[in-house]
């Protein structure tokens, strides 16, 4: 009943390991799946690059290319299926097993001919991504806003591929803005700092960036927190582009950051602000942060508030 020209039969599956959580399998499918035993396994979350590497680890990957009178398979469609499966098992912890066999893949796309899913109830005290070994990109934290003049603005968690835009953002800050953010002289971020700022563990820290939407999005603000050793509070930092001050970006970033920290179960957020950073101190007052001065560092104001 299902028909695709020049189709190859594949299998995509998910099984749940008691230690590592869900694992994704890809390989040759159909009635010969257990005889061929041609498959590879990886842990979610997947990116297009990781999905491509998973496919390339199997012998069936060579059959996806064109040979003899068979046209090559639309590999991007197979990768798209793997990405959707990755998203599914990351967002639905109740899934303990999943099989798509066979998945017909041909030049015109893919069709799942048969599928099976097994589910089980999860512990009531389990947090959103406790069931996966690697924390996926938290897409649910992406939000869309507008500046006072109607310019569209997106606030979202940072990704490793944002390293270039993060470097350009900091490079274009004024010397004063850099001093306020980093508490000292800094021309631009080092390679080590870029890795630290963009390749983060979402379980223990969060970085939200604000970007002007368009054909070439431009980063215009960043706010981050790191959970303190007490596991109940976090330390934050924030900076906004000089040319977009007083547009509400700082307020939107801080509100989003505080909501994320609150949803994480944290009870307090705190940070340090230079005494001459009057705009930031005004923002902290508007957000009802308490302010205090350490006698040992009178040029620094400590700000904090309950979440």
MOHUPE-V269836 format. One record per residue. N is the residue number from 0. RES is the residue in one small letter. PHI is phi in whole degrees, -180 to 180 (NA if undefined). Layout:
# MOHUPE-V269836
n=(N,N)
res=(RES,RES)
phi=(PHI,PHI)
This chain:
# MOHUPE-V269836
n=(0,1,2,3,4,5,6,7,8,9,10,11,12,13,14,15,16,17,18,19,20,21,22,23,24,25,26,27,28,29,30,31,32,33,34,35,36,37,38,39,40,41,42,43,44,45,46,47,48,49,50,51,52,53,54,55,56,57,58,59,60,61,62,63,64,65,66,67,68,69,70,71,72,73,74,75,76,77,78,79,80,81,82,83,84,85,86,87,88,89,90,91,92,93,94,95,96,97,98,99,100,101,102,103,104,105,106,107,108,109,110,111,112,113,114,115,116,117,118,119,120,121,122,123,124,125,126,127,128,129,130,131,132,133,134,135,136,137,138,139,140,141,142,143,144,145,146,147,148,149,150,151,152,153,154,155,156,157,158,159,160,161,162,163,164,165,166,167,168,169,170,171,172,173,174,175,176,177,178,179,180,181,182,183,184,185,186,187,188,189,190,191,192,193,194,195,196,197,198,199,200,201,202,203,204,205,206,207,208,209,210,211,212,213,214,215,216,217,218,219,220,221,222,223,224,225,226,227,228,229,230,231,232,233,234,235,236,237,238,239,240,241,242,243,244,245,246,247,248,249,250,251,252,253,254,255,256,257,258,259,260,261,262,263,264,265,266,267,268,269,270,271,272,273,274,275,276,277,278,279,280,281,282,283,284,285,286,287,288,289,290,291,292,293,294,295,296,297,298,299,300,301,302,303,304,305,306)
res=(x,x,x,x,x,x,x,x,x,x,x,x,x,x,x,x,x,x,x,x,x,x,x,x,x,x,x,x,x,x,x,x,x,x,x,x,x,x,x,x,x,x,x,x,x,x,x,x,x,x,x,x,x,x,x,x,x,x,x,x,x,x,x,x,x,x,x,x,x,x,x,x,x,x,x,x,x,x,x,x,x,x,x,x,x,x,x,x,x,x,x,x,x,x,x,x,x,x,x,x,x,x,x,x,x,x,x,x,x,x,x,x,x,x,x,x,x,x,x,x,x,x,x,x,x,x,x,x,x,x,x,x,x,x,x,x,x,x,x,x,x,x,x,x,x,x,x,x,x,x,x,x,x,x,x,x,x,x,x,x,x,x,x,x,x,x,x,x,x,x,x,x,x,x,x,x,x,x,x,x,x,x,x,x,x,x,x,x,x,x,x,x,x,x,x,x,x,x,x,x,x,x,x,x,x,x,x,x,x,x,x,x,x,x,x,x,x,x,x,x,x,x,x,x,x,x,x,x,x,x,x,x,x,x,x,x,x,x,x,x,x,x,x,x,x,x,x,x,x,x,x,x,x,x,x,x,x,x,x,x,x,x,x,x,x,x,x,x,x,x,x,x,x,x,x,x,x,x,x,x,x,x,x,x,x,x,x,x,x,x,x,x,x,x,x,x,x,x,x,x,x,x,x,x,x,x,x)
phi=(NA,-93,-141,-133,-62,56,-76,-108,-95,-121,-133,-127,-138,-137,-131,-110,-85,-63,-102,-92,78,-67,-128,-104,-112,-137,179,-72,-117,90,-71,-98,-59,-80,-83,-68,49,-111,-154,-139,-128,-149,-99,-76,-83,-102,-113,-60,-66,-67,-64,-61,-66,-62,-62,-67,-80,-109,-72,-65,-60,-72,-76,-75,-80,-71,-153,51,-100,-96,-76,-66,-73,-74,-62,-62,-69,-66,-61,-62,-62,-61,-66,-67,-63,-59,-61,-61,-74,-73,-91,-122,-66,-68,-75,-106,-146,-153,-136,-116,-153,-91,-104,-76,-128,-143,-63,-98,134,-132,-140,-84,-83,-145,-147,-143,-132,-116,-125,-151,-69,-98,-59,-67,-94,-81,-78,-53,-119,-67,-83,-109,-73,-115,-64,-76,-64,-78,-61,-68,-91,-74,-140,-117,-139,-138,-76,-54,-90,94,-63,-71,-131,-114,-117,-152,-65,-73,-126,-57,-74,-86,-57,-66,-70,-65,-64,-66,-60,-67,-60,-87,-69,-70,-55,-67,-62,-65,-66,-63,-78,-105,58,173,-75,-155,-88,-158,-74,-77,-60,-66,-67,-62,-62,-63,-83,-108,-103,-106,-95,-65,-76,-114,-154,-148,-128,-110,-112,-108,-137,-72,-77,157,-61,-126,-55,-121,-72,-127,-171,-151,-136,-143,-136,-128,-72,-74,-57,-74,66,-119,-130,-144,-105,-118,-149,-152,-153,-127,-54,-61,-80,-126,-68,63,-110,88,-66,-60,-64,-64,-64,-66,-63,-66,-66,-67,-64,-63,-64,-64,-66,-77,96,-77,-114,-151,-126,-147,-167,-124,-133,-64,-60,-88,-88,-66,-63,-69,-66,-63,-62,-65,-66,-61,-92,65,-82,-78,-127,-147,-117,-89,-60,-77,-134,-66,-86,-121,-104,-91,-121,-162,-157,-75,-97)
